[in-house]
Amino acid sequence: MKSFYSLLFAAILFSSCSGSADSKVPELADEMCGCFDSFEKSLSADAQALMKTVATADNPQTAMMTGISKLKQEDALAFSEKLKSIGVKGSPVAACMENFDKKHSKETTKDKKALMEKLLKAMRDKGNCPAGAAIVSLGLKQGVL
C-alpha cells in the first residue's frame, strides 16, 4: 500500500508556485475518480461499503483495519490483494495515474497538502468516488501526500 501512496504522490507532484491546479480542483477530482472506477467495480459489495466508510472516516486507517477484520476471510484476502495491486506499475490504476501525471505535469500549486485536501473534499462530494477518496484520505492521514 505504501508504494501506491508514493505513486499517488508522484502523480500529484505539482510544483510550488502560481497555483493553476487550485483552480481546476473539480476537473482534477473527476479525473482521479475515473482512475478508480474499474478497481471499485471489481470489489465485492462488502468491500465497496468498506471503501465508502474509509472515504469519510475521521481516522481512515482504523476504519480500514476494523472493516477488513469484519469481512469474510476470503473476501478480506481478495480485497487486500486488490489494494496491493493498484500500486503495481502497469496496473490499470497506476497506468491511469501516470497518464494523469503526464497530462497535468505543468500544473502548479502553492500548497500541496491544501490541494490534496480540496481534491479529497471534491471526491467525497461527488458521492460516487469512495475508492479514490479512501486512498487519498489514507495518504493524507499518514502524511504521505
C-alpha positions, 0 to 999 in steps of 0.5 A: 500500500505504501508504494501506491501512496508514493505513486499517488504522490508522484502523480500529484507532484505539482510544483510550488508556485502560481497555483493553476491546479487550485483552480481546476480542483473539480476537473482534477477530482473527476479525473482521479475518480475515473482512475478508480472506477474499474478497481471499485467495480471489481470489489465485492459489495462488502468491500465497496461499503468498506471503501465508502466508510474509509472515504469519510472516516475521521481516522481512515486507517482504523476504519480500514483495519476494523472493516477488513477484520469484519469481512469474510476471510476470503473476501478480506484476502481478495480485497487486500490483494486488490489494494496491493495491486493498484500500486503495481506499475502497469496496473490499470490504476497506476497506468491511469495515474501516470497518464494523469501525471503526464497530462497535468505535469505543468500544473502548479500549486502553492500548497500541496497538502491544501490541494490534496485536501480540496481534491479529497473534499471534491471526491467525497462530494461527488458521492460516487468516488469512495475508492479514490477518496479512501486512498487519498484520505489514507495518504493524507492521514499518514502524511504521505501526500 
